């Protein structure tokens, strides 16, 4: 039996970026497609801030 996975790998490139508003993080994997992550997912503000910092560092280091 074949197993299916919802995991995908995306390369970090020049079109990648992160934006946010009061409720969501938008991690753009190209100019028109983004992963949308609700901020309510995080259990503490510190956890949310760490996530944001790590994503921004990853994108900055891979451009």
C-alpha positions as CSV (number, residue, x, y, z in Angstrom):
1,X,0.0,0.0,0.0
2,X,1.4,3.4,-1.0
3,X,1.5,6.1,1.7
4,X,0.7,9.7,0.9
5,X,2.2,12.7,2.6
6,X,1.1,16.3,2.8
7,X,4.8,17.4,3.2
8,X,6.3,19.5,0.4
9,X,9.8,21.0,0.1
10,X,10.2,24.4,-1.5
11,X,13.4,26.0,-2.3
12,X,14.2,29.4,-0.8
13,X,14.8,31.9,-3.6
14,X,14.5,35.5,-4.4
15,X,10.7,35.5,-4.7
16,X,10.4,34.2,-1.1
17,X,9.2,36.6,1.6
18,X,7.2,36.9,4.8
19,X,4.5,39.3,5.6
20,X,2.2,39.5,8.5
21,X,-0.9,41.2,9.8
22,X,-2.6,41.1,13.2
23,X,-3.9,37.5,12.6
24,X,-1.6,35.7,10.1
25,X,1.9,35.1,8.8
26,X,2.1,34.9,5.0
27,X,5.1,33.0,3.8
28,X,5.4,33.6,0.1
29,X,7.0,30.7,-1.8
30,X,6.7,32.7,-5.1
31,X,5.0,35.8,-6.2
32,X,1.5,34.5,-6.0
33,X,1.5,31.5,-3.7
34,X,1.9,31.7,0.1
35,X,1.5,29.5,3.2
36,X,-0.8,31.2,5.6
37,X,-0.2,30.5,9.2
38,X,-2.7,31.7,11.8
39,X,-1.0,33.4,14.8
40,X,-3.5,31.7,17.1
41,X,-1.5,28.5,16.3
42,X,1.2,29.6,18.8
43,X,0.7,29.0,22.5
44,X,2.7,32.0,23.6
45,X,3.8,35.4,22.2
46,X,7.5,34.3,22.7
47,X,6.9,31.2,20.6
48,X,5.3,33.3,17.8
49,X,8.2,35.8,17.9
50,X,10.7,33.0,17.7
51,X,9.0,31.6,14.7
52,X,8.9,35.0,13.0
53,X,12.6,35.6,13.7
54,X,13.7,32.1,12.4
55,X,11.7,32.4,9.2
56,X,13.1,35.9,8.5
57,X,16.7,34.8,9.2
58,X,16.2,31.8,6.9
59,X,14.9,33.9,4.0
60,X,17.6,36.5,4.5
61,X,20.4,34.0,4.5
62,X,19.2,32.2,1.4
63,X,18.7,35.1,-1.0
